Amino acid sequence: MSHTSEAAAPAAPAETHWVLTLSCPDRPGIVHAVAGLLAEHGGNITESQQFGDPLSGLFFMRVQVTSAASADELGSALAALAQRFGMQWSLDVAGRPVRTLVMGSTAAHCLNDLAFRQRSEKLPIDIVAVVSNHTELAPLAAFYGIPFHHVPVTAATKPQAEARLLALVEELDVELVVLARYMQILSDGLCRELAGRAINIHHSFLPSFKGARPYAQAHDRGVKLIGATAHYVTADLDEGPIIEQDVERVDHTRSVDDLVALGQDVERRALARAVRWHAEHRVLLDGHRTIVFR
């Protein structure tokens, strides 16, 4: 017995999980307009956070949304909305690994932590290169299968070294530079070139205990708190917009070696959170401050 079958229904377009971030002068109707635009493009909002800063008068928003609309479709609609509200905005695929270059000198704890988290905890970065002014980190980079670039720096060769770094950033399509205990001061020009896409980590004793052996200085003064600060790099040394800070309480029983070990642990924790939040588009700049949608 013969029979006819109905034609198969066309497959629904695949949905993409997007993350949208924006900032603009605060005024009524922004959330309504953004949600309406996304709804018009078949968007289902899965996460939404917003903040209006009374000091700067700016409004900040981060939205995760699933939609079958293409990047071009959403981008064109958002560009029109941005003109209406004076918005700065970005749209990316949620969870896309951010192409990252890590810079270090001799201390391995931060590089090792980031590489391990990328491999085992789905930290959404893709470390495409390690750059160092020394060679101590080369075996660690090799262990993780990351290309290592030795770029020595002296006062005389600093311009050439920074030019080499910028060439690598361009060649490798680097989106984020992480200074993972890189013990060189970047020039003002390089800081401007990497503005908003370079993160540094340092111990929180500054400006009290400068120079060599800060933990020994802190131990000598009997400090009770040690910590670390992760921030965006600016021409003002160690004073860029803060993304994350962490702290540990200590007492008189702790040796200098104890403080160093605890300090390294705090540094890698704070840096890992800052890098994750940046890669997940959870950090928005608000002048000299950051808005972090955790």
WOPEDA-V668249 format. One record per residue. N is the residue number from 1. RES is the residue in one letter. OMEGA is omega in whole degrees, -180 to 180 (999 if undefined). Layout:
N:RES:OMEGA, N:RES:OMEGA
This chain:
1:M:-180, 2:S:176, 3:H:178, 4:T:178, 5:S:179, 6:E:177, 7:A:180, 8:A:178, 9:A:179, 10:P:-179, 11:A:178, 12:A:178, 13:P:180, 14:A:179, 15:E:177, 16:T:176, 17:H:-177, 18:W:169, 19:V:-179, 20:L:173, 21:T:-179, 22:L:172, 23:S:-179, 24:C:173, 25:P:-176, 26:D:177, 27:R:180, 28:P:170, 29:G:-175, 30:I:-178, 31:V:179, 32:H:-178, 33:A:-179, 34:V:180, 35:A:179, 36:G:178, 37:L:-179, 38:L:178, 39:A:179, 40:E:180, 41:H:175, 42:G:-175, 43:G:174, 44:N:-176, 45:I:-179, 46:T:178, 47:E:180, 48:S:177, 49:Q:178, 50:Q:-179, 51:F:173, 52:G:-177, 53:D:-179, 54:P:-179, 55:L:-178, 56:S:-177, 57:G:-179, 58:L:178, 59:F:-178, 60:F:-178, 61:M:173, 62:R:-177, 63:V:168, 64:Q:-173, 65:V:172, 66:T:-179, 67:S:175, 68:A:179, 69:A:-179, 70:S:177, 71:A:179, 72:D:-180, 73:E:180, 74:L:-179, 75:G:179, 76:S:180, 77:A:-180, 78:L:178, 79:A:178, 80:A:179, 81:L:-179, 82:A:178, 83:Q:-178, 84:R:-175, 85:F:-177, 86:G:-173, 87:M:158, 88:Q:-174, 89:W:172, 90:S:180, 91:L:-179, 92:D:175, 93:V:-178, 94:A:177, 95:G:179, 96:R:180, 97:P:-180, 98:V:-178, 99:R:-167, 100:T:173, 101:L:-179, 102:V:177, 103:M:178, 104:G:178, 105:S:179, 106:T:-180, 107:A:-171, 108:A:-167, 109:H:-178, 110:C:177, 111:L:-179, 112:N:-179, 113:D:-179, 114:L:180, 115:A:179, 116:F:180, 117:R:176, 118:Q:-176, 119:R:-168, 120:S:-175, 121:E:179, 122:K:170, 123:L:-169, 124:P:173, 125:I:174, 126:D:-178, 127:I:-174, 128:V:179, 129:A:168, 130:V:178, 131:V:-179, 132:S:174, 133:N:175, 134:H:-178, 135:T:-175, 136:E:-175, 137:L:-178, 138:A:179, 139:P:179, 140:L:177, 141:A:179, 142:A:179, 143:F:-180, 144:Y:178, 145:G:-178, 146:I:178, 147:P:-177, 148:F:180, 149:H:178, 150:H:-179, 151:V:-179, 152:P:-180, 153:V:168, 154:T:178, 155:A:-177, 156:A:-174, 157:T:-176, 158:K:178, 159:P:179, 160:Q:179, 161:A:179, 162:E:176, 163:A:177, 164:R:178, 165:L:-179, 166:L:177, 167:A:177, 168:L:178, 169:V:-179, 170:E:-178, 171:E:-174, 172:L:179, 173:D:-177, 174:V:179, 175:E:-177, 176:L:174, 177:V:-180, 178:V:176, 179:L:-175, 180:A:-175, 181:R:174, 182:Y:-169, 183:M:174, 184:Q:177, 185:I:179, 186:L:179, 187:S:178, 188:D:-179, 189:G:179, 190:L:178, 191:C:179, 192:R:-179, 193:E:-176, 194:L:-175, 195:A:178, 196:G:-180, 197:R:175, 198:A:-177, 199:I:179, 200:N:175, 201:I:174, 202:H:177, 203:H:-173, 204:S:178, 205:F:180, 206:L:-1, 207:P:-173, 208:S:-173, 209:F:-177, 210:K:172, 211:G:-173, 212:A:173, 213:R:-179, 214:P:-180, 215:Y:176, 216:A:177, 217:Q:-180, 218:A:179, 219:H:-180, 220:D:180, 221:R:177, 222:G:-179, 223:V:-180, 224:K:178, 225:L:170, 226:I:-175, 227:G:-179, 228:A:-180, 229:T:173, 230:A:-174, 231:H:173, 232:Y:-178, 233:V:172, 234:T:179, 235:A:175, 236:D:-171, 237:L:175, 238:D:-179, 239:E:180, 240:G:-179, 241:P:-175, 242:I:178, 243:I:-176, 244:E:173, 245:Q:177, 246:D:-173, 247:V:173, 248:E:176, 249:R:179, 250:V:178, 251:D:-173, 252:H:-178, 253:T:-175, 254:R:176, 255:S:176, 256:V:179, 257:D:177, 258:D:-179, 259:L:179, 260:V:-179, 261:A:178, 262:L:179, 263:G:179, 264:Q:179, 265:D:179, 266:V:-179, 267:E:-177, 268:R:177, 269:R:-179, 270:A:-179, 271:L:-179, 272:A:179, 273:R:180, 274:A:180, 275:V:179, 276:R:-177, 277:W:176, 278:H:-177, 279:A:179, 280:E:178, 281:H:179, 282:R:-177, 283:V:177, 284:L:-179, 285:L:178, 286:D:-175, 287:G:180, 288:H:-179, 289:R:174, 290:T:168, 291:I:-177, 292:V:178, 293:F:-175, 294:R:999
